[in-house]
Amino acid sequence: MLKKHLAVLLAIGLMPLVWGIPPAAADEPFEFKANDVVAIYGNGLADRMQHDPWVETVLQAELQGKNVRFRNMSFSGDMVNKRPRNKGFTNDGEYLQHVAPDVVFAFYGYNESFAGPEKADAYRAELVQLVRRYTDLRKEKGEDLRFVLFSPIAYENTGDRHLPDGNQLNINLAAITAATRAAAEETGATFVDLYSPTMQLFQSSSQRFTINGIHLNADGYQKLSGIIAKALLGKEPTGGEKTADIYAAVKDKNWHWHNRYHATDGNDIWGGRSTLTFVDGQSNADVLKHELVMLDVMTANRDEAIWAAVAGKPYTIDDSNVPPPVKVISNVGGGSKSSSAAKEGSVDYLSPEESMALIKVPEGYELNLFASEVQFPDLANPVQMQVDSKGRLWAASWNTYPKWEPGKEMNDTLMIFEDTDKDGKADTRKIFAHVHNPLGFEFWGGGVIVTSGPDLLFLKDTDGDDVADVRYPILQGLGTADTHHAANNLIYGPDGGIYWQSGIFLVHNHETPWKQNLTIGASGMYRFDPRTFAITPHAGNSPNPHGTSFDRWGYCYANDGTGGKSFQVRPEGKGFKMHTLLTKEFRPVAADEIMSSAHFPEELQNDFLICNTIGFLGIKQYSLDREGNGKDREFGHVWGTPGIELLNSEDRNFRPTDAIIGEDGALYVADWHNAIIGHMQHNIRDPNRDHKHGRIFRLTVKDRPLQEPVKIDGQPIEALLENLKHPVDGVRHRTRVELSGRDSDQVIAATQKWMEGFDPNDETEAHHLLEALWMHQQHGVQNEELLNALLGSDVKHAVVAAKTVQHFWHNVDATGASGFAAPAEVEFVKFDPPKRLSAEDRKAYKLGAEVFQRESHCATCHLAHGKGSPNVYPSLVASPWVTGSEDRLIKMTLHGVWGKMVVNGKTFDPSRGVPPMTAFRSLLKDEELAAVLTFVRNTWGNEAAPVSAASVKRVRDETIDRTTFWTPEDLLAEHPMDAAYAANNSGAVGEEFSNEKLEEELLNTPLAELAKVAIDRGNAHRGKKLFYQSSAACFACHDPPSGAARLGPDLSKVPTKLSPEQLVDAILRPSNAIDKEFAQVSVLTDDGKLQTGVRISENDKEIVLRNLAEPNPITIPQDTIEDVSESKISLMPANLARQMKNRKEFDDLMKYIIETRKRK
């Protein structure tokens, strides 16, 4: 088999020779053929070639006349055998056939390298399998496929103390390079060594070629293009005057193809919302999949432009062959079921002045128009604002929302507004940059970081003309499947992180210099450190979070946009958690802001503002209590109480999407101004989605002086540090941003001098020291002495803030966590402990109230009022089963109960669909179980003796051998009811049993071995008893009595494609593969209510769920639905093996399940 091992040591011919050593010999150059289609697969190295397209530019220049087409199929974070995509994305094989390549370039290995050299051979095998699979797929179409396997590049040790040195990583990458070479030899593919020449490049030059050690900058890609061209073509690339034109043509082609392969809003193209239908049954998929066809043609047209540029010929792109877009009829005004008069505005738009006249403000306040589409026609759909260090207001104008439409102008922008005559109105507007889908932006490091999914871009003006000259992805892999759920509302936290929130339906896949790529789809708040390039899930929040803000003391606040809930974000475990901030009044909330202004009255300072966009169209203020109440809320646990409505509009098109305090202290409000606000209620291309209106209003207080401007831009470090004493949050924030672009060593040295002499016990000076502590954190320097000084402060807020810094430095993984530490707090019904209980029992009561309301615990069935559900779950109110024998109640709670029983004259019969009561012995500790029983015995009018943990332990020990449900008869035999109630209702010592050792053994044993042993040694008869009688209660879901809801598949009907090994895996790891029919679905309605259950049916009118907590199916009209998500966690318990006494029981149960599967 011919070896084509190629290595090259020279860069592009346009550039000087950078190594004084001869190039490595090449066995044979790669042969490009006329009309080749080259598909580029890989990770971030290849993905970024779309933004810095030097490789294709140089190759095209050398391939004149061959008319080669390149299609980049790469995604950040991709691995050879793991390429996560959002739901419904065209599968790998189909996309391969769609592109129909003759050549595949494969750039993998970086993410795999973190497994270490010992896993390099496994990578080789995966690469070989990929080559053979793709080759076979193309042979099915009668086509041959040639492969070029590229090694990863080396890691560049930049000397930046914020980044790893990469020594171990380079050892790993060298092993991956050898494995890539071996895979090429085994498959006959061409091999190109990128590791060796890039290592020599990095070591021989003082110039920096990467942004973070792993991702090349523009100069790095220019060098790489020469390395690859020389390796593939066997000669030096010539370059020339045509290069700039070729580069521009390639970049234009890449933009169109990127919007095809990396298409944003994929959930509406091929995902869960693609099948939503509107007028005349037309769906999103009907419209948006056609756009993919349009983009295919537009991309092909731009290939022609590239070839013309290569030939040095003038060329005008002709898109007349592009099929016209599918015509969409608007459903606004009732055109389809999902049209909602309560949400929609009017397509007859009012002028800015007419609209402003309908906005109510408090007495003594004044509103004026700062900017609008009338003066600045390209201002539309402003989604976020920021104030820069020069005091100018910036806005992200999302004109193309929900996404750019092929054939139309891409006119999303970042705009700079300036009020030159200081009359409160914008006089000039500059376009800083065109950025697709700019949901959020923030200043940092002398530039701007802006979301443009799937990329987080860094933009910078280097020549002072207020136009971005530098542009590159600082992070890739942002999920884009739903553009209005994507990363939004960026803010630079006092700790130095860039924060955003993003919602459900998204798949993120981020590469960092620290560890294997982060692949995550969870909804919540994320934190990105632009110095270390570490990305971490910060705090869970769902389903569609929007809005993040920080106050004077660093307390962090956030909202869920769809549900309208507000949270304080506090340290939790190894991360952070959202805790309820206030009682929700409105929804949906697009943004929030902390009031901090020298212009507004003192009584509003440090209060919380929310922007609401449906129903209540305005901004509401909440007073924040940060002091605690000495009872159930600690100091620093913030709670908000409703205040005034700062804005309230009667114009139904007024949609406040952001609010920010300007340099003058006024409150600036972005008005999205659109008749349509719902993302899923209307076709993505509904013609009444407005792209022409956008306003910014300015709220002030009459007869109060405006805030004095503070010099920030370009000021010396010492002067900037003095700004950190300013009482207004925005001034200090902009100062921190300015300092983020200065040399870290100089900033820290000046800070340490500035902070000398401050008293940590004085409130004002303690805050100065806190700013100094944050400055250290922002610049990556741990100052334990300063931290300890604040931890010992008499100023409580300073102590809380210092503890958060301590949490970051000592508990949080600075290189990026793999998931959220905790989900957002659930709002519980508050129960006050009866005063008759002792102090100790009242404490237990409070714990019991929390346990009772945990997810899938007592309240799920018996509900918060304790009355249960008729004919399914008995009432806990005035029931001797609850208030009678303590031991009987403990036994039934520990082991569950199953059988016909009469409660307060009502019969609950399993033959009529009543499920068993859950056994809580493995779910609750003695203290928790005692607490919840104390709670139910003393709530809703019940009065009975509290239950102690000691009593629970005693009964647990006495019944430790029990593995089946109690029957009501057995319980009553041991603990009879009193005679009157019975007459009226006739009809070894040890710890909690949890066989974790068995579970560990099973999880570490190969599935094939487990299946074989179960088949050979298991007893199906005993397994059946376990299936129906053990505390695992498998039958309750899989074979429930007639009339009961089935929550799991009938095992006798499991498809034969499931092997015994897969069945074993389903028992041990039930969430690995969830039967769609039995996936738990969460449906959020437009009134903020969340319904969960298993989907019975779904059509364009309604979704029907079943849920054991409800006696009847739950029908939810489609036009009331905001979000639908499927849980990735199976309803089946993940720790089933722990409930088995021994391996024999597991083998018996598996034998029964496997045999049952065979009986069709």
KAPE-V520375 format. One record per run of one state. SS is the DSSP state (helix for helix, strand for strand, loop for the rest). FROM is the first residue (numbers start at 1). TO is the last residue. If there is no record, write none. Layout:
BEGIN
SS|FROM|TO ; SS|FROM|TO
END
This chain:
BEGIN
loop|1|3 ; strand|4|7 ; loop|8|36 ; strand|37|42 ; loop|43|43 ; helix|44|50 ; loop|51|53 ; helix|54|62 ; loop|63|68 ; strand|69|72 ; loop|73|78 ; strand|79|79 ; loop|80|81 ; strand|82|82 ; loop|83|91 ; helix|92|99 ; loop|100|102 ; strand|103|107 ; loop|108|110 ; helix|111|115 ; loop|116|116 ; helix|117|140 ; loop|141|145 ; strand|146|150 ; loop|151|166 ; helix|167|187 ; loop|188|189 ; strand|190|193 ; loop|194|194 ; helix|195|204 ; loop|205|209 ; strand|210|210 ; loop|211|215 ; strand|216|216 ; loop|217|217 ; helix|218|233 ; loop|234|242 ; helix|243|261 ; loop|262|265 ; helix|266|269 ; loop|270|276 ; strand|277|277 ; loop|278|278 ; helix|279|281 ; loop|282|282 ; strand|283|283 ; helix|284|311 ; loop|312|351 ; helix|352|357 ; loop|358|358 ; strand|359|360 ; loop|361|364 ; strand|365|372 ; loop|373|381 ; strand|382|387 ; loop|388|392 ; strand|393|397 ; loop|398|412 ; strand|413|418 ; loop|419|427 ; strand|428|434 ; loop|435|440 ; strand|441|444 ; loop|445|446 ; strand|447|452 ; loop|453|454 ; strand|455|460 ; loop|461|469 ; strand|470|476 ; loop|477|487 ; strand|488|492 ; loop|493|497 ; strand|498|502 ; loop|503|507 ; strand|508|510 ; loop|511|517 ; strand|518|520 ; loop|521|523 ; strand|524|529 ; loop|530|533 ; strand|534|540 ; loop|541|544 ; strand|545|550 ; loop|551|555 ; strand|556|560 ; loop|561|565 ; strand|566|572 ; loop|573|574 ; strand|575|580 ; loop|581|581 ; strand|582|582 ; loop|583|588 ; strand|589|594 ; loop|595|601 ; helix|602|604 ; loop|605|607 ; strand|608|612 ; loop|613|617 ; strand|618|625 ; loop|626|638 ; strand|639|649 ; loop|650|655 ; strand|656|661 ; loop|662|666 ; strand|667|671 ; loop|672|694 ; strand|695|701 ; loop|702|716 ; helix|717|723 ; loop|724|728 ; helix|729|740 ; loop|741|743 ; helix|744|754 ; loop|755|762 ; helix|763|778 ; loop|779|783 ; helix|784|791 ; loop|792|795 ; helix|796|810 ; loop|811|838 ; helix|839|852 ; loop|853|857 ; helix|858|862 ; loop|863|868 ; strand|869|869 ; loop|870|872 ; strand|873|873 ; loop|874|879 ; helix|880|883 ; loop|884|885 ; helix|886|895 ; loop|896|896 ; strand|897|897 ; loop|898|900 ; strand|901|903 ; loop|904|905 ; strand|906|908 ; loop|909|909 ; helix|910|912 ; loop|913|925 ; helix|926|936 ; loop|937|948 ; helix|949|958 ; loop|959|963 ; strand|964|964 ; loop|965|965 ; strand|966|966 ; loop|967|967 ; helix|968|974 ; loop|975|978 ; helix|979|984 ; loop|985|995 ; helix|996|1003 ; loop|1004|1006 ; helix|1007|1017 ; loop|1018|1019 ; helix|1020|1029 ; strand|1030|1030 ; loop|1031|1033 ; helix|1034|1038 ; loop|1039|1050 ; helix|1051|1053 ; loop|1054|1059 ; helix|1060|1068 ; loop|1069|1075 ; helix|1076|1078 ; loop|1079|1079 ; strand|1080|1085 ; loop|1086|1089 ; strand|1090|1098 ; loop|1099|1101 ; strand|1102|1106 ; loop|1107|1113 ; strand|1114|1117 ; helix|1118|1120 ; strand|1121|1126 ; loop|1127|1135 ; helix|1136|1139 ; loop|1140|1142 ; helix|1143|1158 ; loop|1159|1160
END
